[in-house]
Every structure is written in structure tokens, then in C-alpha cells.
């Protein structure tokens, strides 16, 4: 079942609040995708064991997240030395104070 938010005639948050009160369990549109993959069983079982996933879906999700993180890391790594005249950025956080012993 899909719910759509009416956009015409809504003035600010009050209009949206009225919509939420009429549909209290509306959180958004859920989209599920089903895909078929041909994966070697032994490789998949090794991946599932390595990441500690309980389900096949979790194994695929964790693997895709790791792949995206690795690609982002490689992109950042490729930038090393690309700005030879770059200066250090001043830090916003204060340095942690040393703990004093109670006398």
C-alpha cells in the first residue's frame, strides 16, 4: 500500500502535521529490489564467515559497503601530493587537558 503526501494547499508545518495525524504510520515509500546473481557458493560462504553476517542479504550489503569505502579510500589516496603548496588546516577542537591528580 502506498501513501502519497498531498502537496497542494499545505501551508507550512501545520498542513504536514494534519497529514501525519491522518496517516500515523506513514514513514515514506519503501522500495525493494530483487536481483539474481550467479555467485560461487564457496566464495559466498567465505564472505559470509569473514564478515560475520547472519543472512545472505546482510552479506551482500556489507560487501557492497566495503567496496564503496575502499573506492573512496583509493580516490583520496590518489590525491596525495596533488597540492604541493597546501598548508595545514587549523584544528577546531581544543587539545585535551591533562588530568590533575587530587591532592
C-alpha positions as CSV (number, residue, x, y, z in Angstrom):
1,X,0.0,0.0,0.0
2,X,1.4,3.4,-1.0
3,X,0.6,6.7,0.6
4,X,1.2,10.0,-1.1
5,X,1.6,13.3,0.6
6,X,-0.8,15.9,-0.9
7,X,1.3,19.0,-1.7
8,X,-1.4,21.4,-2.9
9,X,-2.9,23.6,-0.2
10,X,-0.3,22.8,2.5
11,X,0.9,25.9,4.3
12,X,4.0,25.2,6.4
13,X,4.2,22.6,9.1
14,X,0.6,22.8,10.2
15,X,-0.6,21.2,6.9
16,X,2.0,18.5,7.1
17,X,1.0,17.8,10.8
18,X,-2.5,17.3,9.7
19,X,-1.4,14.8,7.1
20,X,0.7,12.9,9.6
21,X,-2.2,12.7,12.0
22,X,-4.4,11.1,9.3
23,X,-1.7,8.6,8.4
24,X,0.2,8.0,11.6
25,X,2.3,5.1,10.3
26,X,3.4,6.8,7.1
27,X,7.2,7.0,7.0
28,X,8.0,7.1,3.3
29,X,7.9,5.0,0.3
30,X,9.6,1.6,0.6
31,X,11.4,0.3,-2.4
32,X,12.6,-3.2,-2.5
33,X,14.7,-4.6,-5.3
34,X,15.1,-8.2,-6.2
35,X,18.2,-9.2,-8.2
36,X,19.5,-12.5,-9.3
37,X,23.3,-13.1,-9.1
38,X,25.4,-16.0,-10.0
39,X,27.9,-16.3,-7.2
40,X,30.3,-19.2,-6.4
41,X,28.9,-20.9,-3.3
42,X,32.3,-21.4,-1.7
43,X,33.2,-17.8,-2.2
44,X,29.9,-16.6,-0.8
45,X,30.2,-18.8,2.3
46,X,33.8,-17.5,2.9
47,X,32.5,-13.9,2.6
48,X,29.6,-14.6,5.0
49,X,32.0,-16.1,7.5
50,X,34.5,-13.3,7.1
51,X,32.0,-10.5,7.8
52,X,30.1,-12.4,10.4
53,X,26.7,-11.8,8.7
54,X,23.7,-13.8,9.7
55,X,21.8,-13.6,6.4
56,X,22.7,-13.6,2.7
57,X,21.2,-10.1,2.3
58,X,23.4,-8.8,5.1
59,X,26.5,-10.4,3.5
60,X,25.8,-8.7,0.2
61,X,25.0,-5.3,1.9
62,X,28.2,-5.4,4.0
63,X,30.3,-6.4,0.9
64,X,28.9,-3.6,-1.2
65,X,29.5,-1.1,1.7
66,X,33.1,-2.3,2.0
67,X,33.6,-1.9,-1.8
68,X,32.3,1.7,-1.7
69,X,34.5,2.5,1.3
70,X,37.5,1.0,-0.5
71,X,36.8,3.0,-3.7
72,X,36.5,6.2,-1.7
73,X,39.8,5.5,0.1
74,X,41.5,4.9,-3.2
75,X,40.2,8.2,-4.6
76,X,41.6,10.0,-1.6
77,X,44.9,8.2,-1.8
78,X,45.2,9.3,-5.4
79,X,45.1,12.9,-4.2
80,X,48.2,12.5,-2.1
81,X,50.8,15.1,-3.2
82,X,48.5,16.7,-5.8
83,X,48.7,20.1,-3.9
84,X,52.4,20.6,-3.1
85,X,51.8,24.1,-1.7
86,X,48.9,23.2,0.5
87,X,49.0,24.3,4.1
88,X,47.8,22.5,7.2
89,X,44.2,23.3,8.2
90,X,43.8,24.8,11.7
91,X,42.0,22.4,14.0
92,X,38.7,23.5,15.6
93,X,38.9,21.2,18.7
94,X,40.9,22.2,21.7
95,X,43.6,19.9,22.8
96,X,42.5,17.6,25.7
97,X,43.6,18.9,29.1
98,X,45.8,16.7,31.2
99,X,44.1,15.2,34.2
100,X,45.4,16.5,37.5
101,X,45.6,14.3,40.5
102,X,43.6,15.1,43.5
103,X,45.8,16.2,46.4
